[in-house]
């Protein structure tokens, strides 16, 4: 999600911090499954999302004894939304506090779903994440993008807001230039794994035989040969590479795209229709099985210290 490179020892004269040896805890494996569609069955539009249905299907397939946490980020009337990132990191990495202290739990002025759902804590608590959502306009959903924007603090963010009086920009810039910063900055969620399953409808029934939208009058303005990518999984490439940039493992086999409802009107591409698409469901199940194999092989990653470090430092 950043457009610049982190400093290297050759460029700034400092060695990067040495990675600490992570203790292994003897406990069941923990996974967090997140549905990222905006749709919610008990709010507008009043129909369940495919992402939620797939998330619940995957949860039912998890091995006995695993601790399985699920969350649906779908919109709901009166429910707080994930607040936008304020880009503190652009002023100083040390101003970008981990976990984010621009917002806090149970705020009445800026209610924030990241905090109200304890997403920082739950992401830190889990050994692996599975993220399921549609492709919207050649990219990830708004809700997933908001969540990942707010995870910029996990990649090198400041765990000591007391050193900058919570949000003093000049103190943060001074801290970032100091030798002390090299001992503070780190990837707070490093070592975890993430799997991404995105799905599209191939344009549903909106495309003509020439691959152009039938409603477009000036056909020359839309050249199918110049669409951004042919592999639909690349719609989520920004989120995948943000994870990898932050030390979160995303194996290629866990970065998958499926298709539901190609050539159909949207009204005929609902959850019940999706479940009858046997080949597409088979591809999803194969992805879920690959996720299980990877997590089992890798074992326990998250520690109690990780969970404690994800507690809010903001009182609102």
ZIDACOR-V561676 format. One record per backbone hydrogen bond with DSSP energy under -0.5 kcal/mol. NH is the residue of the N-H (numbers start at 1). CO is the residue of the C=O. If there is no record, write none. Layout:
BEGIN
<<NH	CO> <NH	CO>>
END
This chain:
BEGIN
<<11	8> <12	8> <13	9> <22	20> <25	23> <27	25> <31	67> <32	128> <33	31> <33	69> <34	32> <34	130> <35	71> <36	34> <36	132> <43	40> <46	40> <46	43> <53	49> <54	50> <55	51> <56	52> <57	53> <58	54> <59	55> <60	56> <61	57> <61	58> <62	58> <62	59> <66	63> <67	29> <68	66> <69	31> <69	67> <71	33> <73	35> <73	71> <75	38> <79	76> <81	111> <83	81> <90	87> <91	88> <92	88> <95	92> <96	92> <96	93> <97	95> <98	158> <107	104> <113	81> <115	112> <116	112> <117	113> <118	115> <119	114> <120	114> <122	118> <123	119> <124	120> <125	121> <126	122> <127	30> <128	30> <129	193> <130	32> <131	195> <132	34> <133	197> <135	199> <136	134> <136	139> <137	135> <139	136> <140	235> <145	141> <146	142> <147	143> <148	144> <149	145> <150	146> <151	148> <152	149> <154	151> <155	152> <156	154> <156	186> <157	153> <158	93> <158	96> <159	157> <163	160> <164	161> <165	162> <166	161> <167	165> <168	164> <169	167> <172	168> <173	169> <174	170> <175	171> <176	172> <177	173> <178	174> <178	175> <181	175> <181	178> <182	178> <182	179> <183	179> <183	180> <184	180> <184	181> <185	181> <188	154> <188	186> <189	154> <190	187> <191	247> <192	189> <193	127> <194	249> <195	129> <196	254> <197	131> <198	256> <199	133> <200	258> <204	201> <205	264> <206	203> <208	212> <211	208> <214	206> <216	213> <219	217> <221	218> <222	219> <223	221> <224	222> <226	223> <227	224> <232	230> <234	231> <235	232> <236	233> <237	234> <240	236> <241	237> <242	238> <243	239> <244	240> <245	241> <246	242> <246	243> <247	244> <248	243> <249	192> <249	247> <254	251> <255	252> <256	196> <256	254> <258	198> <260	200> <263	201> <263	204> <264	261> <268	265> <269	266> <274	270> <275	271> <276	272> <276	273> <277	274> <278	276> <281	277> <282	278> <283	279> <284	280> <285	281> <286	282> <287	283> <288	284> <289	285> <290	286> <291	287> <292	288> <293	289> <294	290> <295	291> <296	292> <297	293> <298	294> <299	295> <307	303> <308	304> <309	305> <310	306> <310	307> <311	308> <316	314>>
END
